[in-house]
Amino acid sequence: MATTLTRDDIAALMGGVADGMIAAKDELTALDAELGDGDLGRTIERGFNGIKEALAGDLPGDAGRLLFQLGKAFGNAAPSSFGALYSTALMKGGMALKDKESVTLTEIADATETALNALIERGKAQVGNKTMLDAIHPALQAMRAVLADQGDDISAAAFMEAAAEAARQGAEETRNMQSQIGRASWQGERSISKMDPGARAVGLMFAASVSYLKNQQ
C-alpha cells in the first residue's frame, strides 16, 4: 500500500521544517556573508515565521492549496531574491498537487520536479551554476531512485532521508563550482571553495523534514 501524507501531515511537517530552519539562521547568515550580502539568515527567519503564522490561521482543505498559501506567506514575509524563489517553489509545487487531500511519495517527487523546473525558468539558472538548484536536483534524483528501488510504500522518513543526503552532498559539491548567478557571481574565481548558501539552505530543509518525520515514528 502506497505511503501517503494528508493535508494535515504536510502542514505539521512544514511547521517542523520552519522550526529547524529558524534555528539554522546564523549558519546561513555566515555562509551568505562569504558570497553575498549576508541577509539569508534574516530572510529564512522572516519567511518561515510567515509560514508559521499562516499555519496558525485558516488552512485550505487540500495539500496543493496549502503549499500554495504557504509559498505566498513566505514571499510576503521575506521579500528578497531567495524569498521570491522559495515562494515560487512552494507555489508551483503546490499547483501540481491541487485538489489532493492526500499525496503519495511519487506525487511529492512529481511536485518537486515541477518546483525545480519553475525555479529554472524564473531564476534563469541551470544546474551547475552554484545555486539552490544544485541541491534540489540531486534530491529529486534520489527520490526517483529510492522509489524505483523500494516502491511507493517505503516510509516518508526513509524517502526524505535519501533526498536529504543527496541535497547535503549537492550543497557540498558547490564548493568546487564558480558562482554564475547574482551577487555571488561578482566574486568570480574567488567563489570557488565556498559553499553556496542557497544550496545549503535546501539541504537543511530536507534534513529538518527528516528530523520531524523520525520524531513522529
C-alpha positions as CSV (number, residue, x, y, z in Angstrom):
1,M,0.0,0.0,0.0
2,A,1.4,3.4,-1.0
3,T,2.6,5.7,1.7
4,T,0.6,8.9,1.7
5,L,0.7,12.2,3.5
6,T,-2.5,14.1,4.3
7,R,-3.0,17.8,4.2
8,D,-2.6,17.8,8.0
9,D,0.6,15.8,7.8
10,I,2.1,18.2,5.3
11,A,1.0,21.2,7.5
12,A,2.7,19.6,10.5
13,L,5.8,18.8,8.5
14,M,6.1,22.3,7.3
15,G,5.9,23.5,10.8
16,G,8.7,21.2,11.8
17,V,10.8,22.5,8.9
18,A,10.1,26.1,9.9
19,D,11.4,25.4,13.4
20,G,14.5,23.7,12.1
21,M,15.3,26.5,9.6
22,I,14.8,29.3,12.0
23,A,17.3,27.5,14.3
24,A,19.8,27.4,11.4
25,K,19.6,31.1,10.6
26,D,23.0,32.0,12.0
27,E,24.8,29.4,9.9
28,L,23.1,30.6,6.8
29,T,23.9,34.2,7.6
30,A,27.6,33.3,7.9
31,L,27.7,31.4,4.7
32,D,25.9,34.2,2.8
33,A,28.3,36.7,4.1
34,E,31.1,34.9,2.3
35,L,29.4,35.1,-1.1
36,G,26.6,37.7,-0.8
37,D,25.2,40.4,1.4
38,G,24.7,38.2,4.5
39,D,20.9,38.5,4.6
40,L,19.9,34.9,4.0
41,G,19.5,34.1,7.7
42,R,17.2,37.0,8.2
43,T,15.3,36.0,5.1
44,I,14.9,32.5,6.4
45,E,13.8,33.7,9.8
46,R,11.2,36.1,8.4
47,G,10.0,33.7,5.7
48,F,9.5,30.7,8.0
49,N,7.9,32.8,10.7
50,G,5.5,33.9,8.0
51,I,4.8,30.2,7.3
52,K,4.2,29.5,11.0
53,E,1.8,32.4,11.2
54,A,-0.1,31.1,8.1
55,L,-0.2,27.6,9.7
56,A,-1.8,29.0,12.8
57,G,-4.6,30.5,10.7
58,D,-7.3,29.1,8.4
59,L,-5.9,26.5,6.1
60,P,-7.2,25.2,2.7
61,G,-8.6,21.7,2.7
62,D,-6.2,20.2,0.2
63,A,-2.4,19.7,0.1
64,G,-1.9,21.7,-3.0
65,R,-3.6,24.9,-2.0
66,L,-1.9,24.6,1.4
67,L,1.5,24.7,-0.1
68,F,0.5,27.5,-2.4
69,Q,-0.7,29.5,0.6
70,L,2.5,28.8,2.5
71,G,4.5,29.9,-0.5
72,K,2.7,33.2,-0.7
73,A,3.2,33.7,3.1
74,F,6.9,33.1,2.8
75,G,7.3,35.5,-0.1
76,N,5.2,38.2,1.6
77,A,7.2,37.9,4.8
78,A,10.6,37.8,3.1
79,P,10.6,40.0,0.0
80,S,14.1,39.1,-1.4
81,S,15.6,37.1,-4.2
82,F,15.7,33.9,-2.2
83,G,12.2,34.7,-0.8
84,A,10.8,35.0,-4.3
85,L,12.5,31.8,-5.5
86,Y,11.4,29.7,-2.5
87,S,7.9,31.1,-2.7
88,T,7.8,30.1,-6.3
89,A,9.0,26.6,-5.5
90,L,6.2,26.1,-2.9
91,M,3.5,27.7,-5.0
92,K,4.3,25.9,-8.2
93,G,4.9,22.6,-6.4
94,G,1.5,23.2,-4.7
95,M,-0.2,23.7,-8.0
96,A,1.0,20.3,-9.1
97,L,-0.9,18.9,-6.1
98,K,-4.1,20.9,-6.5
99,D,-7.3,19.3,-5.0
100,K,-5.4,16.4,-3.4
101,E,-6.3,15.8,0.2
102,S,-3.5,13.3,0.5
103,V,-0.5,12.7,-1.7
104,T,1.8,9.7,-2.4
105,L,5.6,9.9,-2.4
106,T,5.6,9.7,-6.1
107,E,3.3,12.7,-6.3
108,I,5.7,14.5,-3.9
109,A,8.6,13.7,-6.3
110,D,6.5,15.0,-9.2
111,A,5.7,18.2,-7.4
112,T,9.4,18.6,-6.6
113,E,10.2,18.3,-10.3
114,T,7.6,20.9,-11.1
115,A,9.1,23.2,-8.5
116,L,12.6,22.6,-9.9
117,N,11.5,23.5,-13.4
118,A,9.8,26.6,-12.2
119,L,12.9,27.8,-10.4
120,I,15.0,27.2,-13.6
121,E,12.5,29.3,-15.6
122,R,12.2,32.1,-13.0
123,G,15.8,32.3,-11.9
124,K,17.3,31.8,-15.3
125,A,19.9,29.4,-13.8
126,Q,20.9,25.9,-14.6
127,V,22.2,23.0,-12.5
128,G,25.9,23.6,-12.1
129,N,25.6,27.4,-11.7
130,K,26.2,27.1,-8.0
131,T,22.7,27.8,-6.8
132,M,19.9,26.1,-4.8
133,L,19.3,24.0,-7.9
134,D,22.4,22.1,-7.2
135,A,20.8,20.7,-4.0
136,I,17.3,20.3,-5.3
137,H,18.3,18.4,-8.5
138,P,20.2,15.6,-6.7
139,A,17.5,15.4,-4.1
140,L,14.9,14.8,-6.8
141,Q,17.2,12.2,-8.4
142,A,17.5,10.4,-5.0
143,M,13.7,10.5,-4.6
144,R,13.2,8.8,-8.0
145,A,15.9,6.3,-7.3
146,V,14.6,5.2,-4.0
147,L,11.1,4.9,-5.4
148,A,12.3,2.8,-8.3
149,D,14.3,0.6,-5.9
150,Q,11.8,0.2,-3.0
151,G,8.5,1.3,-4.3
152,D,5.9,3.8,-3.2
153,D,5.2,2.1,0.2
154,I,8.5,3.0,1.9
155,S,8.3,5.3,4.9
156,A,8.1,9.0,4.3
157,A,11.2,9.3,6.6
158,A,13.3,7.0,4.5
159,F,12.1,8.7,1.3
160,M,13.1,12.1,2.7
161,E,16.3,10.8,4.2
162,A,17.5,9.8,0.8
163,A,16.7,13.2,-0.6
164,A,18.3,15.0,2.3
165,E,21.6,13.1,2.0
166,A,21.7,13.9,-1.8
167,A,20.9,17.5,-1.1
168,R,23.6,17.7,1.5
169,Q,26.2,16.2,-0.9
170,G,25.0,18.5,-3.7
171,A,25.5,21.6,-1.4
172,E,29.0,20.3,-0.5
173,E,29.8,19.9,-4.2
174,T,29.0,23.6,-4.9
175,R,32.4,24.3,-3.2
176,N,34.0,23.1,-6.5
177,M,31.9,25.5,-8.6
178,Q,32.3,29.1,-9.6
179,S,29.2,31.2,-8.9
180,Q,27.4,32.2,-12.1
181,I,24.3,33.9,-10.8
182,G,23.5,37.0,-8.7
183,R,25.8,38.9,-6.3
184,A,27.9,35.8,-5.7
185,S,29.0,35.9,-9.4
186,W,30.8,39.2,-8.8
187,Q,33.5,37.2,-6.9
188,G,34.4,35.2,-9.9
189,E,37.0,32.6,-9.2
190,R,37.1,33.7,-5.5
191,S,33.7,32.0,-5.1
192,I,35.4,28.6,-5.6
193,S,35.9,26.7,-2.3
194,K,32.8,28.4,-0.7
195,M,29.5,26.5,-0.3
196,D,26.5,28.1,-1.9
197,P,24.2,29.3,0.9
198,G,21.0,28.7,-1.0
199,A,22.0,25.1,-1.7
200,R,22.9,24.6,1.9
201,A,19.5,26.1,2.9
202,V,17.8,23.5,0.7
203,G,19.8,20.7,2.3
204,L,18.9,21.9,5.7
205,M,15.2,22.0,4.8
206,F,15.3,18.3,3.8
207,A,17.3,17.5,6.9
208,A,14.7,19.3,9.1
209,S,11.9,17.3,7.4
210,V,13.7,14.0,8.2
211,S,14.1,15.0,11.8
212,Y,10.5,15.9,12.1
213,L,9.3,12.6,10.5
214,K,11.6,10.4,12.6
215,N,10.3,12.1,15.7
216,Q,6.8,11.0,14.7
217,Q,7.7,7.3,14.4
